[in-house]
Amino acid sequence: MEYKKNDILTVTIEDIGNDGEGIGKVNGYILFVKDAVIGDTVKCKIMKAKKSYAYAKLEKIIVPSDIRVEPECRFHRQCGGCQIQAMNYKAQLAYKQKKVKDSLIRIGGFEAELVESVMEPAVGMGKAYHYRNKAQFPVGTDKEGNLVAGFYAGRTHHIVANTDCALGAEENKEILESVLEYMKKFHVSAYDEKTGTGLVRHILIRKGFASGEIMVCLVINYKGRDVERAAKEGKILPCQKKLTDVLRKIKGMTSVSLNINTDRTNVIMGDTIYTIWGKDKISDTIRVRDGKNFSLTGEEIVFHLSPLSFYQVNPVQTEKLYSLAVEYAGLTGEETVWDLYCGIGTISLFFAKKAKKVYGVEVIPQAIEDAKENAVYNGIGNVEFLAGKAEEILPEKYEKEGIRADVIVVDPPRKGCDKECLETMLLMQPEKIVYVSCEPATLARDLRVLCDGGYELKRVRAVDQFGGTVHVETVVQLSQRKPDDVIEVDLDISELDLTASEAKATYEEIKQYVLEQSGLLVSNLYIAQVKHKCGLDMRLNYNMPKSENAKQPKCPADKEAAIMDALRHFKMI
């Protein structure tokens, strides 16, 4: 049976999609119903119909699910920030566990039995509301021309007016209302995306939950000349001092700044920040926990944060997340660790507490400067921060200084690891890789590449950082794949017709020869590929993929030539 737009249907919800929408079927026709939860029987209206499925709007809950609860936020159905507040927290946690598991199976191609065996219970939150230490509120006008601040409705840039977000810091409401009142009183315009005109684009609020310090940063579409001079003279905003006089009275207020962004873009922040009152940065503290039971160890790390700093938004869960990552690394105090997306050094400094040496790599120079400052402030001396691309820095450090990686930890953005970064990780062949992910789909994709390159899944655990939303963090432990069995053979070398050079032609010897002769760093995987290409019978290489069709890094031409030269040197070809 075919259905069309505006049809009203009754459906029982059987599953939840990646974006938190309820999924049900009517006569085999699939319906995606926003705001419905598993177990609901609802009346819904089709908004967009396709041949075999449709997107529908929840019209009425006929029979509520056993897991349905009344959300704390009255804007939860309009706002795009929260998708699953109507589910009780136990159900939310189960949904996130399943989301990670399904991604590993469907996208990563891992066997369901393996995934079941390595998945550990999800780490839940003690408090699912008012946990965010940072929020960015777009500013605009409603249909009547009134100034509003809030969040965008799902998949739109329509602002849902909301100064009292149930997930944010409790001070946010007073701050937002103070800024809007100032804008109204002194005729400060809101930014209009359609025309590119107007002054105030966003209001960023960040709070140090441990320190109590609060930072407010207004993102400004300022197009006047000599912006630096205007900032110093207090002329970027009309009656600028009136704003700071109001904000400084709010308990905990520590920093008020302006960020300049004049680009017609969806990117919220520009590159330049001017502090107009108070300090340039605020501080916050992350406590170190035991990675097994999450009990406090008594240690803590202090971080200094600017408006541009990347810093996890849920401080309590961050303590668990990073402590779990350290636990997965299994550090003894003798390891060299590389943190390849180190940001301001949050994970690096955690690992430095347990490792012999930590190297943090980040492409954003300012983040590296912040990381160095945080290391000095905390008195942590066994960490070194390097600005640049991991795929360039790691091989150079290995080739020139002989620095290896015993453990590599990555915490990439939502898009996952760059291809070159994955290839570099395989090239360095650390004993363990710890992958911290904020997106299960790209995590599964990257894990497939790493496992095809010689690693195996050992432990996986979801950590809920974002109650009420579909988002989930995941920590994964990967170890080098070991052979399934070993056969001991007594071999008399004198009986073999080998020259001395041929007898020494191990993978390590080939790698060393290539490094000495050409200055190139090659992996076992690349050597295996070239040997296979030459038709050589080779020992089983555990860095080869499990299937012939699996994607893996291909040996570059210059490295292939260098390996060929080594094979000729050892008289193997």
C-alpha positions, 0 to 999 in steps of 0.5 A: 500500500502506498502512502502520501504526504499528510496521511494520518497513521497509527503506528507502534514504535519498535526501534530508535534511529541514529538521530533519536527518531522513533521507527515503526512499520505500517503494512511493511511501510517504514515510518520515522517519527520524531519525538516518539520512543520505543514502545509508544503507540502514536498517531503521526502525520506524514511530512515527507513520503518516499516509496518504502518509507516516510518521515512523520510528525508526532500528532498524539501519543495513544499509548505511552511507552513504559520508558517514556518520561516527562522531560525537564525541558519544556522546549525539548520537542522544538529545540534541536539540542536534545533528541531523547529526553522523553526516554528514561535514563536507563533506556537512554544508556541502553540506546547508546550502547546499542548504537556503538555496537551496531556501528561496529557490526554494520559499518566496521564489519566486525563479527557480532560475536566478537563485538559482544565479547569486547563490549563492556557496560556503558558508563552512565551519568549521575546527573543528566541535567545541568551538566554542560560547562559550555554553550553557544547561543545564536542571537536573532529576532523573532517574527515580531522583531523581538531580540531572542537567544536560544538554540536552532530547531533541528535541521534548521537555522530557526532560533528557538528562544530559550534562555533556560536550557536544562542541560547548561549551567544554571547561571546561563539564564541570568547572563543571557537575559542581561545581554539581551536587555543591554542590547534592547536598551542600547539598540544593539542589533542581532546578526541576520544570516540572510543579509550578513548585517547586524552586530551580535551573532552568538553568546558563548558562556563557559563555566569552570565547574570546579573553580566557579569561574565564568566566561562570556564571549560575544561573537561580533560581526564588526566591520569597522576599521582598526578593530584592535584600537576600537577594542581598546577604546571600548568602541566595538559595542555601543556603550560597551562599559554598560554591558561589562558593568552588568555582567561583572555583578554576576557571581563567578564572572571572571572574563568578558570578551569579544570574538570578531567573525565577519565571514558569511559562514556557519562557523561560529567563532572567528580567530581574533578575541579581545578581552574587554573585562577581567582575565583572558582565561578561566580555569577548571580542574579535572580530577584523576580517577581509578580507571577500573571503579572510577574512585578518586585518586586524590590527583587533579589537573588544572586547565586554563581555558580561552573561548577557543579552547577545545575542552570536554563539556561534561567535567564529571564524565570527562574524569571517567572518560580519560581515566578509562583511556589511561586504564586501557593503555595499561601503562607501567611507567616505562612507555612512550605515548603519542597523543595525536589530537592533543588539543590543549593537552587534556589527555596528554597530561592525564597519560603523563601521570602514568607514562615515562614520556608523552608527546602531544601533537596538534595542528593548531598552534595556539592549542599547543601554546595552551597545552604547554602552559597547562603542563607548566602550571601543573608541574608536569615535565615528562610531556612535550607538545609539538605543532604540526601534522602527526603524519609528518612529525612521528616519522621524522622523530623516529628517523632522526631521534629514534623515538618510538611509540609504545602507545598511541592515543587518538581523540579526533573530531567527529569526522574521525582520523585523517587517512594519513594519520591512520597510515602513520599509526600502522607505520609506527606499530605501537603495541597498543592504540587507544581510540577515544571517539565522539562518533560511532560511525567514523570510529567503526570505519577507522577501526576497520582500517587499523584492524586490517593493518594488524590490530585487533579489538580488545576492549570497547566501552561507551561513556555517556557525556551527553544525557538527553541527546543521541551523542555518545563517547567511546573508548577502544583498546586495540592491540597488535594481533598475535599469531593463533599458535606457535610451532617450535622448530629446531633448525641447523643454519649450517644445513641451509644454502644461505649467504650471511646477508641472506640469513639476516634478511628479517623484516627488522633488518630490511627496515633498518637497511632502508632507513640507513640507505634512503632515510625512509621509514617503512612498515612490515605491511609495506615490506610484505606487499613488496615481497608478495609483488615479487613472488617471494614465499614469505613468513605469515605477516600478521599486519595483513588484512583478514580479507583480500577485499579489505582496504589497507594502506598501499606502499608508496612508489619511493618506499617500494623502490627502497624495499626492492633495493634492500631485497636485492642487497640481501640477494632475495631477488 
